[in-house]
Amino acid sequence: MAATAVRYLRSAGAATAVEPLPRPELRAVRDDERMAVDPAEFRRVLGHFASGVTIVTALDEDGPAGFACQSFASLSLDPPLVVFMVARTSTTWPRIARAGRFCVNILGARQDGLCRAFAVSGADKFAGVDWTPSPSTGSPRLPSAPAWVDCTIATVHTGGDHLIVVGRVESLGASDDAEPLLFHRGRFGRFSA
């Protein structure tokens, strides 16, 4: 971020040089710093945050793999990065990690059934599901999804019982007339202005 600001100031003809601040010292959280939070209450309260729903897919030597994911977001414009979180217990994640690439299929308003099919562990999630290879990575792109983001894995970070996966966007596309599928307080819904 600081390097971007320096580049901007130089391009704008700033007379003074700006040096980036030193990196902060990072450390682990101590047990006495943790707030005791009931997991059920944590889930209930955070369920008030409405989110979109996606299916993250990849193609490896065993064929197509994918899982339903609501923890997806844009991260950076320059370079173009997105992020999603996946449980460490996911059986699909190791296949996506080995592939080194993935496609995020952003679901539309009437695709809750497709989401449920990809939320099941151990099933053949692609049974009866049409897909085409995404243009940059070849990961499964679901033509019925109103938007898609094709990525290579940039970095993976730990985050408690989840992994934080950062992807570099290689290509993307969307149809502008589709309504999103939303998830709020344990239920699917639609957007209304």
Contacts in CASP RR format, 6 or more apart in sequence:
PFRMAT RR
TARGET T0000
AUTHOR 0000-0000-0000
METHOD contacts of the structure
MODEL  1
MAATAVRYLRSAGAATAVEPLPRPELRAVRDDERMAVDPAEFRRVLGHFA
SGVTIVTALDEDGPAGFACQSFASLSLDPPLVVFMVARTSTTWPRIARAG
RFCVNILGARQDGLCRAFAVSGADKFAGVDWTPSPSTGSPRLPSAPAWVD
CTIATVHTGGDHLIVVGRVESLGASDDAEPLLFHRGRFGRFSA
2 18 0 8 1.000
2 20 0 8 1.000
2 21 0 8 1.000
3 20 0 8 1.000
4 78 0 8 1.000
5 18 0 8 1.000
6 17 0 8 1.000
6 18 0 8 1.000
6 19 0 8 1.000
6 20 0 8 1.000
9 18 0 8 1.000
47 184 0 8 1.000
47 185 0 8 1.000
47 186 0 8 1.000
48 184 0 8 1.000
48 185 0 8 1.000
49 184 0 8 1.000
50 182 0 8 1.000
50 183 0 8 1.000
50 184 0 8 1.000
51 70 0 8 1.000
51 71 0 8 1.000
51 72 0 8 1.000
51 182 0 8 1.000
51 183 0 8 1.000
51 184 0 8 1.000
52 70 0 8 1.000
52 72 0 8 1.000
52 106 0 8 1.000
52 107 0 8 1.000
52 180 0 8 1.000
52 181 0 8 1.000
52 182 0 8 1.000
52 183 0 8 1.000
53 68 0 8 1.000
53 69 0 8 1.000
53 70 0 8 1.000
53 106 0 8 1.000
53 107 0 8 1.000
53 108 0 8 1.000
53 111 0 8 1.000
53 112 0 8 1.000
53 115 0 8 1.000
53 181 0 8 1.000
53 182 0 8 1.000
53 183 0 8 1.000
53 188 0 8 1.000
54 68 0 8 1.000
54 69 0 8 1.000
54 70 0 8 1.000
54 72 0 8 1.000
54 84 0 8 1.000
54 104 0 8 1.000
54 105 0 8 1.000
54 106 0 8 1.000
54 107 0 8 1.000
55 66 0 8 1.000
55 67 0 8 1.000
55 68 0 8 1.000
55 69 0 8 1.000
55 104 0 8 1.000
55 105 0 8 1.000
55 107 0 8 1.000
55 114 0 8 1.000
55 115 0 8 1.000
55 118 0 8 1.000
55 142 0 8 1.000
55 145 0 8 1.000
56 66 0 8 1.000
56 67 0 8 1.000
56 69 0 8 1.000
56 72 0 8 1.000
56 84 0 8 1.000
56 86 0 8 1.000
56 96 0 8 1.000
56 102 0 8 1.000
56 103 0 8 1.000
56 104 0 8 1.000
56 105 0 8 1.000
57 64 0 8 1.000
57 65 0 8 1.000
57 66 0 8 1.000
57 96 0 8 1.000
57 102 0 8 1.000
57 103 0 8 1.000
57 105 0 8 1.000
57 131 0 8 1.000
57 139 0 8 1.000
57 140 0 8 1.000
57 141 0 8 1.000
57 142 0 8 1.000
58 64 0 8 1.000
58 65 0 8 1.000
58 66 0 8 1.000
58 95 0 8 1.000
58 96 0 8 1.000
58 99 0 8 1.000
58 100 0 8 1.000
58 101 0 8 1.000
58 102 0 8 1.000
58 103 0 8 1.000
58 139 0 8 1.000
58 140 0 8 1.000
59 65 0 8 1.000
59 99 0 8 1.000
59 133 0 8 1.000
59 138 0 8 1.000
59 139 0 8 1.000
59 140 0 8 1.000
60 95 0 8 1.000
60 96 0 8 1.000
60 98 0 8 1.000
60 99 0 8 1.000
62 95 0 8 1.000
64 126 0 8 1.000
64 131 0 8 1.000
64 140 0 8 1.000
65 92 0 8 1.000
65 95 0 8 1.000
65 96 0 8 1.000
65 99 0 8 1.000
65 125 0 8 1.000
66 92 0 8 1.000
66 95 0 8 1.000
66 96 0 8 1.000
66 118 0 8 1.000
66 125 0 8 1.000
66 126 0 8 1.000
66 140 0 8 1.000
67 86 0 8 1.000
67 90 0 8 1.000
67 92 0 8 1.000
67 93 0 8 1.000
67 118 0 8 1.000
67 119 0 8 1.000
67 125 0 8 1.000
68 115 0 8 1.000
68 116 0 8 1.000
68 118 0 8 1.000
68 119 0 8 1.000
69 84 0 8 1.000
69 85 0 8 1.000
69 86 0 8 1.000
69 104 0 8 1.000
70 183 0 8 1.000
71 84 0 8 1.000
71 85 0 8 1.000
71 86 0 8 1.000
71 162 0 8 1.000
72 82 0 8 1.000
72 83 0 8 1.000
72 84 0 8 1.000
72 104 0 8 1.000
72 106 0 8 1.000
73 82 0 8 1.000
73 83 0 8 1.000
73 84 0 8 1.000
74 81 0 8 1.000
74 82 0 8 1.000
74 83 0 8 1.000
75 81 0 8 1.000
75 82 0 8 1.000
75 83 0 8 1.000
75 166 0 8 1.000
75 167 0 8 1.000
79 168 0 8 1.000
80 168 0 8 1.000
80 169 0 8 1.000
81 154 0 8 1.000
81 166 0 8 1.000
81 167 0 8 1.000
81 168 0 8 1.000
81 169 0 8 1.000
82 104 0 8 1.000
82 149 0 8 1.000
82 151 0 8 1.000
82 166 0 8 1.000
82 167 0 8 1.000
82 169 0 8 1.000
83 164 0 8 1.000
83 165 0 8 1.000
83 166 0 8 1.000
83 167 0 8 1.000
84 104 0 8 1.000
84 165 0 8 1.000
85 159 0 8 1.000
85 162 0 8 1.000
85 163 0 8 1.000
85 164 0 8 1.000
85 165 0 8 1.000
86 92 0 8 1.000
86 93 0 8 1.000
86 162 0 8 1.000
86 163 0 8 1.000
86 165 0 8 1.000
87 93 0 8 1.000
87 161 0 8 1.000
87 162 0 8 1.000
87 163 0 8 1.000
88 160 0 8 1.000
88 161 0 8 1.000
88 162 0 8 1.000
88 163 0 8 1.000
89 161 0 8 1.000
91 121 0 8 1.000
91 122 0 8 1.000
93 163 0 8 1.000
96 102 0 8 1.000
96 153 0 8 1.000
97 153 0 8 1.000
97 156 0 8 1.000
99 139 0 8 1.000
100 152 0 8 1.000
100 153 0 8 1.000
101 136 0 8 1.000
101 137 0 8 1.000
101 138 0 8 1.000
101 139 0 8 1.000
101 150 0 8 1.000
101 151 0 8 1.000
101 152 0 8 1.000
101 153 0 8 1.000
101 170 0 8 1.000
102 137 0 8 1.000
102 139 0 8 1.000
102 151 0 8 1.000
102 153 0 8 1.000
102 165 0 8 1.000
102 167 0 8 1.000
103 134 0 8 1.000
103 137 0 8 1.000
103 138 0 8 1.000
103 139 0 8 1.000
103 140 0 8 1.000
103 141 0 8 1.000
103 148 0 8 1.000
103 149 0 8 1.000
103 150 0 8 1.000
103 151 0 8 1.000
104 148 0 8 1.000
104 149 0 8 1.000
104 151 0 8 1.000
105 140 0 8 1.000
105 141 0 8 1.000
105 142 0 8 1.000
105 145 0 8 1.000
105 147 0 8 1.000
105 148 0 8 1.000
106 145 0 8 1.000
106 146 0 8 1.000
106 147 0 8 1.000
106 148 0 8 1.000
106 149 0 8 1.000
106 174 0 8 1.000
106 180 0 8 1.000
107 114 0 8 1.000
107 115 0 8 1.000
107 145 0 8 1.000
107 146 0 8 1.000
107 180 0 8 1.000
107 181 0 8 1.000
108 145 0 8 1.000
108 146 0 8 1.000
108 178 0 8 1.000
108 179 0 8 1.000
108 180 0 8 1.000
108 181 0 8 1.000
109 178 0 8 1.000
109 179 0 8 1.000
109 180 0 8 1.000
109 181 0 8 1.000
109 189 0 8 1.000
109 190 0 8 1.000
109 191 0 8 1.000
110 181 0 8 1.000
111 144 0 8 1.000
111 145 0 8 1.000
111 181 0 8 1.000
112 181 0 8 1.000
112 188 0 8 1.000
112 189 0 8 1.000
114 129 0 8 1.000
114 142 0 8 1.000
114 144 0 8 1.000
115 181 0 8 1.000
115 188 0 8 1.000
117 123 0 8 1.000
117 125 0 8 1.000
117 129 0 8 1.000
118 125 0 8 1.000
126 140 0 8 1.000
129 142 0 8 1.000
130 142 0 8 1.000
130 143 0 8 1.000
130 144 0 8 1.000
131 140 0 8 1.000
131 141 0 8 1.000
131 142 0 8 1.000
131 143 0 8 1.000
132 140 0 8 1.000
132 141 0 8 1.000
132 143 0 8 1.000
133 139 0 8 1.000
133 140 0 8 1.000
133 141 0 8 1.000
134 140 0 8 1.000
134 141 0 8 1.000
134 148 0 8 1.000
134 150 0 8 1.000
134 171 0 8 1.000
135 150 0 8 1.000
135 171 0 8 1.000
136 150 0 8 1.000
136 152 0 8 1.000
136 170 0 8 1.000
136 171 0 8 1.000
137 150 0 8 1.000
137 151 0 8 1.000
137 152 0 8 1.000
137 170 0 8 1.000
138 150 0 8 1.000
139 150 0 8 1.000
141 148 0 8 1.000
141 150 0 8 1.000
142 148 0 8 1.000
146 174 0 8 1.000
146 175 0 8 1.000
146 178 0 8 1.000
146 180 0 8 1.000
147 172 0 8 1.000
147 173 0 8 1.000
147 174 0 8 1.000
147 175 0 8 1.000
147 178 0 8 1.000
148 172 0 8 1.000
148 173 0 8 1.000
148 174 0 8 1.000
149 169 0 8 1.000
149 172 0 8 1.000
149 173 0 8 1.000
150 169 0 8 1.000
150 170 0 8 1.000
150 171 0 8 1.000
150 172 0 8 1.000
151 167 0 8 1.000
151 168 0 8 1.000
151 169 0 8 1.000
151 170 0 8 1.000
152 167 0 8 1.000
152 168 0 8 1.000
152 170 0 8 1.000
153 165 0 8 1.000
153 166 0 8 1.000
153 167 0 8 1.000
153 168 0 8 1.000
154 166 0 8 1.000
154 167 0 8 1.000
154 168 0 8 1.000
155 165 0 8 1.000
155 166 0 8 1.000
155 167 0 8 1.000
156 163 0 8 1.000
156 164 0 8 1.000
156 165 0 8 1.000
156 166 0 8 1.000
157 163 0 8 1.000
157 164 0 8 1.000
157 166 0 8 1.000
158 164 0 8 1.000
179 190 0 8 1.000
179 191 0 8 1.000
180 190 0 8 1.000
180 191 0 8 1.000
181 188 0 8 1.000
181 189 0 8 1.000
181 190 0 8 1.000
182 188 0 8 1.000
182 189 0 8 1.000
182 190 0 8 1.000
182 191 0 8 1.000
183 189 0 8 1.000
END
